[in-house]
Amino acid sequence: MTPDTSPSRSRRVRPLVVVIASLAALAAVAVVIPIALQYANRGESLPLFRLQPVLAVAAAPCAGTDLPDPGGTECLRLANGVTVKEVAAAEAVQGQGTGGWAVEVALGPDDAAAFAEMTRKIAAESGPRNRLAVVVDGEVLSAPVVGEAITGGRMQIAGSFTREEAADLARRLGEGR
C-alpha cells in the first residue's frame, strides 16, 4: 500500500477562500467606482443614503444581496426605494422613549416629496412590507414599521447609537460626507 501524498483538505481550501475573497473585493470595486464616476461626471456628489422598502425578512445568516438588520438577527430583502441626495439639516437628538440617541434629518424638497410618496405606499402594506430600511454605506441603520405617510420631509434615524455615533452620523449626513 502506498502512502497518501495528496494535499490535506485544509491546504486545498485555503487558496480557494483567498480566490473567492479576492473576487468579491474586485466585484465591490467594479460596482463602486463606476457609480462614483457616474456622479462625478455629472458634477454631483455621491448619494447620502438610501430609504428602501423591505420586501421580505428571513432569519440570519444573510445570503445573496440581503442585508442584516441592526441587531444582526434578521436578513432584509430590500427594494430600490429613494436615494437621498439633499439633506437640509441633520442633528443628533435624544431618542424618543429609548433613552438612546438618534439622528433627526430634514430632507431637501425633492427627496421629501419622494419620501412622502414612498411612505404612503409602505403604510398601506402589511408586515413585513410595511417596514422601511435606512441604509448608509451599505449598512441598515434602522428598519422601522411605517404606520402612516410621512409628509413633513423630516425623519428620525433611531438605533442603538451612542451620543458620539449619532453626532458623527449627523455630521456625515449634514456635510454630504
DANORGI-V598258 format. One record per pair of residues at least 24 apart in sequence whose C-alpha atoms are under 8 Angstrom apart, sorted by the first residue. I is the first residue (numbers start at 1). J is the second residue. Records with the same first field share a line. If there is no record, write none. Layout:
# DANORGI-V598258
I=J + J
This chain:
# DANORGI-V598258
45=85 + 176
46=85
47=83 + 84 + 85
48=83 + 84 + 85 + 86 + 136 + 173 + 176 + 177
49=83 + 84 + 85 + 134 + 135 + 136 + 137
50=81 + 82 + 83 + 84 + 134 + 135 + 136
51=81 + 82 + 83 + 84 + 115 + 132 + 133 + 134 + 135
52=78 + 79 + 80 + 81 + 82 + 132 + 133 + 134 + 135
53=78 + 79 + 80 + 81 + 122 + 129 + 130 + 131 + 132 + 133
54=78 + 79 + 128 + 129 + 130 + 131 + 132 + 133 + 143
55=79 + 128 + 129
56=128 + 129
57=128
67=139 + 140
68=139 + 140
69=140 + 141 + 142 + 143
70=140 + 141 + 142 + 159
78=133
81=118
82=111 + 114 + 115 + 118
83=111
84=111
85=111
86=111 + 176
87=173 + 174 + 176
88=174
89=174
90=170 + 171 + 173 + 174
91=166 + 167 + 170 + 171 + 174
92=163 + 166 + 167 + 169 + 170
93=166
95=158
100=159 + 160 + 161 + 162 + 163
101=158 + 159 + 160 + 161 + 162 + 163 + 166
102=156 + 157 + 158 + 159 + 161 + 166
103=156 + 157 + 158 + 166 + 167 + 169 + 170
104=154 + 155 + 156 + 157 + 170
105=154 + 155 + 156 + 157 + 170
106=153 + 154 + 155
107=153 + 154
108=153
109=153
111=153
112=151 + 152 + 153 + 154
113=151 + 153
115=150 + 151 + 153
116=149 + 150 + 151 + 152 + 153
117=149
118=149
119=146 + 148 + 149 + 150
120=148 + 149 + 150
121=149
122=146
123=147 + 148 + 149
124=148
